[in-house]
Structure formats: structure tokens, C-alpha cells
Amino acid sequence: MAGVIQEFREFIARGNVIDLAVGVIIGAAFNDIVKSLVDNVIMPPIGLLLSGIDFSDLQWVLKGDNPATPEADAVAIQYGLFINTCIRFLIVAWAVFMLVKLVNAVRRAHHREQQAEAAPPAPTAEESLLIEIRDVLKAQAGQKP
């Protein structure tokens, strides 16, 4: 039993498990932000442009509600909520795309910096002048520069 507990402790202590947990928590919070953005900011102007249509109310009623029963027994396909969910997905996908694009740009910049550091520094003006003098002296002596 102690071995299992130790193995579990090592599993939890790995960086990628903790990173995944942080990602899930932030993702859930981001989902709430996107839901609010779609429902409260994006859809009202779209509904206004479409003659005051509220997408969340759009539905195809298969069986109407019976007013004689206290329970809601209506059966409907709520395609308006599906439209809202699709728009929400597109916003999340766009945000993830932009995040990945930013991360890739940072990685490319870091890679260029590493390559620049690995390349030998350009010769100074004094070194360049000395190289020219050396080449001229070699050419005068009949040697190949």
C-alpha cells in the first residue's frame, strides 16, 4: 500500500499533471466568459439586426405543453441554443488559435535568439581592417588569400 501511495504522490508531483489541472480550471473559467460574451454581447445585436429575434428562444415544437398538467411536458428541438453553442465554440476556437499563434511566435523568436547566440560574432572594424591588410600582404607575396 505504501508503494501505491508513493507512486501516486510522484504522479501528482509531475509538472504536466499540475499544468493539466491548471489548464482545466482556467478553461472552465474561460468557458463562462465566452458564454457571457455570446449570450450578453454578441447575440443581442445579431437578434436586433434580425428583427428582434432571440436565438435562445428559437425552437421547433414537436409536442406542445399541456396547460392542465403542472409539469412542463413540451417536447421541442431547441436549435436556437444550438446556434448559440456553435457561436461560442467558434469564439473559443479562435481564442485558442490566437493563443497557439502567439506561443509559436514566441518560440520562433526564442529559436532565432539561440541561433544568433550560437553564431560567432561579426568581426569588429579593427579586425576587418587587419584581415584586409593580411590579405593584401599575402597577395603581394604571391600567396592566395
N, C-alpha and C positions, 0 to 999 in steps of 0.2 A: 504494500500500500504506500509506503514511503517513497518508493521508486516512481510510482504513478504521480504522486503529488509533486515530486521534484521535476519530473518531465513536464507536467502541466505548468509549473512555475517557469521553466525555461521557455515553453511555448508562448506564454503570455508576455514574457520579458523581451521577446524578439521585437525588433523595430517595426517590421512590416505588419504585425498583428495590431500594434498600437496605432500605426498610421492608418490602417483599415478602419479601426474603430473611430478614429477622429474623422475620417472621410465620411463614414455613415452618419455620424452625428451632424456634421456640417451639411451633408446632403439633405438630411431631413429638414434642417432649418432653412436651407436654400429652397426646398420644395414649398414651404409655407410662404416664403417671399414671392416666389413665382406665382403661386396660386392667387395671392392677393393682387399681384400685378395684373394677371389676366382678368380676374373677376371684377376688380375695382377700378382699373385704369384703362386697360385695352378694350375690353368688351363693351362698356357703356358707349364710347364714341362710335364703335362699329355698329352697335344696335341703333344709335341715333341716326347714323347715315342710312340705315336700312329701315327707316320709318318707325323707330322706337322698339324694335324687336329685342327682347331679352333672350339671348341664346339659351340660358339655363332653363327657360320655360318651354322651349320647343320640344314637343314630344308627339309621338304617334300613338294615340289611344287605341288599344286593342279591345279593352273591355272597360266600360265606364264605371264610375263609383256609384254604389247604391246608397242613396241618402237614408234609407230605412235602417241600415246597419251602422253601428258605432265605429267599426273598424274600416279603414280605408282598404277597399278591395279592388281598386282600379288596377288595370294592367296596361302599361304603356312602355313604348320604346322611347327612351329619352335621348334623342340624337343631339339635342342642344348641349347637354352635358358632355356628350362625346366630342362635339366640336370644341368646347372649352378645353377639354383634356388634350386634344390634338394640338391646339394653340399653345398650351402650357408645355407640352413635350417639345415643340419647335423652339420655344424660348430657352428651355433647359439645354437642348442640343446645341443651340447657338452659343450659349454661355460656355458650355464645356469645350466647344470648338475653339472659341476665342482664348480660353484658358490654356488649352493644349498648344495653340499657336504661340502664345506668349512664352510658355515654357520652352518650346522649341527654339524660339528666337534667343532666349537667354542661354540655352545650351550651345547654340551656334556661336554666339558672342564669346562664351567661355572657351569654346574649342579654338576660335581664332586667337584669343589671348594666349592660350597654351602654345599654339604653333608659333606665335610671334616671340614668345619667350624662348622657345627651343631653337629658333633660327639665330645664327650668330649675328651680333650687332654689325651694322654697316661701319666701314672704316671711317675714322674721323678725317677732317680735311688735311691734317698733318700727315696721317698715314697714307692717304691718297696721293699726296704730293711726293712722299718718299717712294711709293710704288712706281709713280711715273718716272722719277729720277732713276730708279733701279732699272726700269725697262729701257730708258734711253741709253744708260751706260752699257747694258747688255747688247743693245742694238749697235752701238759704236764699236764694241769689242767683237762683233760678228756673231754673237750668240742669239739664239731665238728667245724672245721674251716670254 
